[in-house]
Amino acid sequence: MNLQENLLITGATGFTGVHAYNHFIKQGFKVTAVGRKPIDFPKKVHVEYCELTNKNDVKRLIQKIKPQYVLHLAGQNHVGKSWDDPISSLETNSLATAYLLDALRKEVPSCKSLIVGSALQFDLKELSTLPHPYSLSKTLQVLITQSWASLYNMHVVIAKPSNLIGPGASNGVCSIFAQNIVKMEEEKIEKVLKVNNLYDRRDFLDVRDAVRAYEILLTKGKSGEIYDVTSGKSQSLGEVTQTFKALTNIDFEVKSHLTEKVEQFVEMKPLELINLGWEQEFSFSSSLQDILNFYRQHSL
């Protein structure tokens, strides 16, 4: 990547977006951060505000910036919200991606883009078994991306991240646990951690490792390909709570709503990413420690 060229990051005000623009600034890149609401960005970041579900707004953004690289992080990532308002999820995740890619096709066809999907996206042959509208929106996002890459010969790579964790404001389960544990440490709530299903297994990856993977995929990824961005390992939520117990001086009780062992886990492997030169730097325990420390410094 030429350090004098523009890297445009959508969703820059989100959990991953904040880590992304900080990472690329430190690497010396010229970053344009795109968000929907004001936030205090570092002085080195050029800021643009854009409603990505507005076709004309997206076109004006791309005409103005003419990026050489795009990291598309923006989207609606809440399963519950997708049930309440499925059309909004489709607009935000699918249609906005189409608007972005088509604006790039017309204005900067040489641009290299990375579209960040989800571990909850499915193959087209599995559409009949989609579990919720969010999964549909991310699956269609991937189909749109692969279609634009193929039909218009655009350089577009797709990342399929697992559950990202790490310091910073997040609605992820590890962050929710950490916030409650910090409240327990401060004696604001009773020392009870409520978990829906202790047997539920998930693949957790530190967001900082994911951002490094995104840089590699922007520069080395093959157009139209989907790359798993994952640790390749899984922990049950019971194991998560036990790791947190080892990281705090308080003794808290864990209560689960489900008593039967029900596992729902889709295995992911970062083999293709490793072949491009990526490796995981942050251990699961160190990520949880950093999450705890973040909320200790930003307690509510």
Helices and strands as residue ranges (DSSP letters): E 6-10, H 15-26, E 30-35, E 46-49, H 55-65, E 69-72, H 79-84, H 86-89, I 90-95, H 96-107, E 112-116, G 124-129, H 133-151, E 155-161, E 163-165, H 173-185, E 192-195, E 201-202, E 204-206, H 207-220, E 226-229, E 235-236, H 237-246, E 253-256, H 271-275, H 284-297
